[in-house]
Amino acid sequence: MRNNCLINRRTYLRGLGATLALPLLETMGWAESPSQKTFKPPVRLGFMFMPHGVIMDQFWPTNPESFLTAPPPCLESLRGVLDQCLMMKGITGVNPAPFNGAPHALELSTWLTATLPNANRRNTVDIAISADQIAANYVGALTALPSLELATMPQTHKENQEGLHEAYYSHCSFSSPTQALPAETNPRTALKRLFQKQDVKPETRTTADPLERSMLDLVLGGARDLRGKLGQTDRHKLDEYLGSVRSLERRIAAIELRQAEAAKAAAGVTSTKRSGSDSVPIEVIIPEGDRRSDYMRVMCDLTVLAFQTDTTRVSTYIGSTPNGVSYPELGFSDEHHSQTHHNNEPVKVDKISKITSFNISQFAYMIKRMQELREGDGTLLDNCIMMWGSGLEDGNTHTRANLPFIIAGRGGGSINTGRYVASSSGNQGDLLSTLLTCAGIPLDRPIGIATKQLTEIMTNA
């Protein structure tokens, strides 16, 4: 039963230099809806990108009837949550002309803009505000962070396809037509942003452990005080939430420790914690380490934490960019891009399928975590719209006729999931415009090349 004395949704646990937002408790109300008697959680929007397209017959379901029971190999990790997913084949990308020689500069930069760069100003950023930032402009004032941008790889790639600015190769978020938003690649820094930790003055800084004496330690006193005011269900939820934050801290610290140990070993420094018979620690370089999945799942958890605490309602995660990434933990070190030009060679096709399955499995990990978290009368996933996708259909030929994407989450009841629509008719802009509409974001104009709403996405269309 809900407590009649509501805690404000903007309640934070506070400690010296750090604050921590809370998940939705039964005794809470959403700050922007004080007049409502039922407290409906807001809808969050998340986007996760993979470059170079897919192997079509390994990605697209055979038919709508088999979607839930016999998914194709690349979707195997989504078993158990396919009823929370929607797929639609036939969504076309932006026509690349006059940039036909710049497929990799366009696949990420057009993904959330559905717009080509300005052909008359190629050497500078001039494209369009992206869909995530359109949403952030509308709901960002209600949260501590208007939006959260994460990436696996540094956004430093330089190339000169069709003379286009380097930012087009590694950015998907644009706060204005001329401003690309950088993404955070360091999970420690991203966690600090979620904790809103203030920098300590240099003259008072002391030696600290990998996460500065654990930011969670700084706010546990407030948690104990709050816990005494909560009912049993909320106490359990608070304990579970704090435990998950602690686990996330430890995983980030472990990544940093492995990096430090590898750096010492490379410099010829023997760790006092290892015996001579121990194997040399593997070198884990974020984001190019052997355990890319460890890193990606930490970033996925940061997205979950940000949404669960309503620290932000808009997030993007660039899983990798169109250059140089490899996946040693899959058993081969070939770069993703080199294998996409497979010319139907079975070995290369198999590697691309494995890379696609790997990336989708990270997305599956994230949405399954969201489904496990109760929120309001449902789950966190019920109140999200999560899109995984790529800016190319096929990396071998650079086609864009059937852009691969997966929608997960019901968007607060606005999206009809558990379906595969085998023959759709729309474009990238139509898709983005429809998703924002489902999230309750009013649009004063279509996004990019959009011409209509994709009503088949909607629950009550």
Residue, then its C-alpha position, 0 to 999 in steps of 0.5 A: m500500500r502506498n504511504n500517504c506521506l509522499i517523498n519527493r521524487r527529487t529526494y537525493l542521498r547526500g554525502l561530502g561532495a556527492t549526491l545519489a538519486l534514488p529509484l522510484l519508491e512506493t512512497m514517492g511521487w514524480a516531481e513534475s506531476p504533483s496533481q496526479k493521483t496515480f504516479k505514472p513514471p516518465v518514458r525514457l529514450g535510449f539509443m545503442f549503435m553498431p557500425h557496418g550493418v549485418i548479415m541479413d539472413q542471420f538477423w531478420p526473422t524468417n517470418p512474423e509467426s516464428f519471431l517469438t519462438a524461433p528467432p534467427p541466430c543473431l537474436e538468440s540472446l534476446r530470448g525471454v524478452l522478445d515479447q518486449c521487442l519490435m522489429m520492422k523490415g523496410i526502413t530505408g536510410v538517407n540517400p548518400a548522394p552526393f557523398n557516395g564515397a563516404p559510407h562510414a562518415l554517414e552511417l553514424s552521423t545520419w543515424l539520429t539526424a536522418t539528414l545529410p551533412n551540408a555539401n557546401r561546408r564539408n570540412t566543418v560540422d553542419i548537419a542537423i540537431s539529432a533526435d536524442q537532443i530534440a528529446a533532451n531539449y523537451v525533457g532535460a530540464l526535469t532531470a539532473l542531466p539533460s542527456l547522457e552520451l556514452a561511447t566505447m571508443p575515443q572519438t578521435h578517428k580522422e579520415n577524409q571520405e569526400g572531404l567530410h569533417e572528422a566528427y561525422y565518423s564518431h558522433c551521433s549526437f548533435s545539440s545543434p546543426t553545428q555542434a557535435l556532442p562528445a561522448e564519455t568513454n571513461p566509466r569512472t567519469a560517467l559514474k561521477r556524473l551520476f553521483q554529481k560528485q564535486d571536485v575536491k580542491p587540489e590543496t585538500r586532495t588526499t590519496a584515495d582508492p580507485l573510486e575515491r573511498s567509494m562514493l557510495d560510502l559518502v551517502l550511506g549515512g543518509a540511506r540509513d536515515l531514510r531507510g527507517k522511514l520506509g515500509q518493508t517493500d521500499r526498504h528491500k528496494l533501497d537495499e537492492y538498489l544500493g547493492s547494485v550501485r556497489s557492484l557497479e563501483r567494484r566492476i569499474a574498480a576491477i577494470e582500472l586495477r587490471q589496467a594498472e597491473a597490465a601497465k606495470a607488467a609491460a614496464g617490467v614491474t613485478s606485482t607483490k600480489r603475484s607469484g612467479s608461476d602466475s600468468v602475466p595479467i592480460e592487458v586490458i586497454i579500454p576500450e580495446g581490451d580482450r574483455r570488451s563485454d566487461y566494459m560494454r556491460v558496465m556502460c550499459d549498467l550506467t545507462v540503467l542506473a541513470f534511467q532508474t534514478d531519473t538522473t536523465r531520460v535520454s541516453t545514447y551509447i556508441g558501442s563502436t565506431p566505423n574504424g579499427v575495432s576488433y573483438p579478441e574475446l570472440g576468438f579472432s583479432d580481425e578488425h570488424h570493418s575488414q571482415t564486412h567486405h566478405n564477398n560471401e566468403p564463409v569464414k568472414v560471413d561467420k565472423i560478422s555474424k558473431i560480431t553482430s550477435f555479440n553486440i546484440s547480446q550487450f543490448a539484450y543484457m541491458i534490456k533484461r536488467m531493465q525488465e528485472l527492475r520494478e517501477g510503478d505498476g510495471t518494470l523499468l523497461d515498460n517505461c523505456i524506448m530502447m533502440w539498437g541499430s546500425g546506419l548501414e544495412d550491409g557492410n559489404t555493399h554499403t546498402r541502406a534499403n533495410l536498416p537493421f534495428i530493434i526496438a525494446g520497451r513499451g514506452g509507457g504503453s505507447i508501443n506494440t511490442g512482441r512483433y516482427v513486421a516483415s514489410s514496412s514502408g518508411n524511412q529513418g526519419d519516419l522511425l525517429s519521429t514516431l519514436l519521439t511521438c511515442a515518448g511524448i515529445p512534441l515535434d514542430r517539424p519532421i526529423g530529417i527526411a521524415t514524411k509520416q508517422l509509422t503508425e504500425i509501431m503504436t499501440n492505439a493506432 
